[in-house]
């Protein structure tokens, strides 16, 4: 076996078919990072003329011109092959040391355990202790089985396997999820796929949510660079409210309810009035007032936005065999239109069309209790799609030189 620097083509060929493939280990991401001035290394192992392992490494200069190396969702290697993993690790340490590096951080795209939709451990799906122990044996230090966002990448995610037809899967979604999906369309929402011209819209919608929730968000220049280098991996879903559809659907809902109301009145006249009919009449009257108000809102919306309005955005990425939802955002004043459900529905439908094995709805916390969990709402939304919780193996640090201890001590002293 031979360890060496890989050409972009060699690395791309490996990354395009490896079972642990992730958008974070693609040549597209490498090109994006390099365009921003970051130092990227592509290394791998050749055996009998074939690339059998590889990694994208980000180098970051820290104290005294020493470097920390990070392989996001890397390596692309069989962690169960002890001989290959040991050879790769041994040679990687030499390579990193030669480049004034003192450590390597990894967070493999390796599922440690699959849990139920409720987060319960499934006895019939044992944890991947073999891969974990192989790393520990080679002196990789595990950060720990953290439950929140303490590490560089999420350790828990929500995933929907596409192992059945769409309609069968949809029937298993929670009642509230199906109801919200249908309601979004009934209210006049539609979803379109954005282009490079829609990047300002995407940035604006993401910023709107990020500012409200005090989240970090990227600026337009970043997304423009991202699209330039990763456009073939990206899909932008934009939920927009069409004024004509919004008005027509509102009028239809009002007309249908007025007809029901007339039928209830007729029953009250010809039948013996009971509490059931009275309750039905009260509910119907309430809905009529609600739909009348909605028609008025639709008319005002049509005057203000005759061409319609973009109210939500979802950015999805092709990530190996998975179709991943990276981030989303929207205008708070249109939250009641539930645009996120419509966009996720389109994401899932496209995943089927493109032949993905799974939809990865990405980060959640490992705390599945509502109490004292600020991230519970994210999990609750994704749980409605009736998939499974996946628990990644976590973050590891491989110490390359003694300077790693010095760096950790300095961090501790400075409190950073």
Helices and strands as residue ranges (DSSP letters): E 2-5, H 8-17, G 23-25, H 27-35, E 39-47, E 50-61, G 63-65, E 67-71, H 82-98, E 101-106, E 111-115, H 129-137, E 140-142, E 156-161, H 166-172, H 175-186, E 189-193, G 196-198, H 199-213, H 220-230, E 234-241, H 243-270, H 275-304, E 309-319, E 322-330, G 332-337, H 339-353, E 358-364, H 376-383, E 388-392, E 396-399, H 403-414
